[in-house]
Amino acid sequence: MTKLKIVLLGILFISIIAFGYLKYNHMNINDIALKVLSWVKKIKGDAVDLKTINSQQTNSMNHDQWTTLLKKHVTDTGKVNYQGFMQDSESFKAYLSALSSHVPGNNWSQDEKLVYWINAYNAFTIKLIIDNYPLKSIKNIGDGLPMIDSPWDIKFFKIGDQDFDLNTIEHEILRKQFNEPRIHFAINCASFSCPIIRNEAFEVTRIDQQLNEQASNFINNIHKNKIDARNTKLSKIFDWFQSDFGGEASLLKFIKQYAPSLNEANKIEYIDYDWTLNE
């Protein structure tokens, strides 16, 4: 057997093992890319040290100020008035400062932590847009390698004394620590195809209701998904994060809770993502 054949057989064997691993764990190429991203950050020394988060008892946080800002500058359909946030900069900066100083503690309930991180993600996303405004898309921010120096990997805010980025909140905290797929309908990436940003803060006393409303509104929004007896055209969010829903079969059962007309026998098509700014 030639060396080339041995190499090709080796590649084929590794590919089969890798494919089997992905299927068994309901993972896709996006999951692999995110694992690589996490590894690259650790190698570069850019990873946030999450051991210090939740390590001490801290005061809980009230998000009423965020609700006031959202009601003023976000419509019921999720359109954001970024210039309005800029004009309300003093109040907005005060809320961001409160987020930075209220590090979630080990005395917080899971719901308190979940609410904090969702609200923080959305608030700091708006800050990122304002810091770079005007622009047509959040993807116009940053010019590095995708998923390494993207807008979501820029460390532009602090939680406690640590420099933070949005990807750490989404992928290292929300997705890993809460086992809650509905977070994908709660966090907003400042783009047309994203689930709309809710024009009120998420609250501990209503978090389950709010997450259900976000899921239902997103799944049944004809601009985000097209679901009926004949068609199953879904947002790319369901493709990127299928593993969070337990794989394709579990994903369809999840969606059917909110869209009973879904025909699980249909072939799934995924809709191209529109990254146009949601203003």
Buried (B, 14 or more C-beta within 10 A) or exposed (E): EEEEEEEEEEEEEEEEEEEEEBEEEBBBEBBEBBEEBBEBBEEEEBBBEBEEBBEEEBEBBEBEBBBBBBEBBBEEEBBBBBEBBBEBEEBBEEBBEBBBEBBBBEEBEEBBBBBBBBBBBBBBBBBBBBEBEEBEBBBEBBEEEEBBEBBBBBEBBBBBEBEBBBBBBBBBBBBEBBEBBBBBBBBBBBBBBBBBBBBBBBBBEBBEEBBBBBBBBBBBBEEBBBBEEEBBBBBBBBBBBBBBBEBBEBBBEBBBEBBEEBEEEBEBEBBEBBBBBBB
